[in-house]
Amino acid sequence: RHRTLQWCGGPLVLPTVSLPFQCVLSGSWRSSVGCKMVVSELSEAGAFSGSYLSAAMAPKADRLASRLHGIQHGASPTEQPTFGFTVKWQFSDSMSVFVGQCFVDDQGEETLQTMWLLRQEVGSPGADWKATRVGTNVFTRIKGQNMRESMRSDSAR
């Protein structure tokens, strides 16, 4: 099996792999540096929202949880979907954009492999060189929490 995508340089033929598990983006996730993210159920168009709590701001929890908004590629679920989302930080004049892919291994364990850009506000074009940072995060699902449990535990605080 294969699929053909139209790319700027012409058709791109990609093999498709059928896996026994499907990666689901909605739910609660923890990053490799201790950040917590809760992603809502996806709309029919693949749109989602949620909250992101930076590990550095964790002691201040609820009042510093930042909103996120994003979209998963494709309206129908795929086995290992790509996605992107934006976070408007509550505690600073900065924003982040994340892009990534949801992977599932042979044992059914899900991970989100992401790359992010953080843009902070600077006072002049001369300071633009230091305004954008780049990094990666790996998120793993928080065990025992599906989407409904995640939202309930976050709103109970």
Buried (B, 14 or more C-beta within 10 A) or exposed (E): EEEEEEEEEEEEEEEEEEEEBBBBBBBBBBBEEEBBBBBBBBEEEBBBBBBBBBEEBEEEEEEBBBEBBBBBEEEEBEBBBEBBBEBBBBEBEBBBBBBBBBBBEEEEEBBBBBEBEBBBEBEEEEEEEEBEEEEEBBBEBBEEBEBEEBBEEBEEE
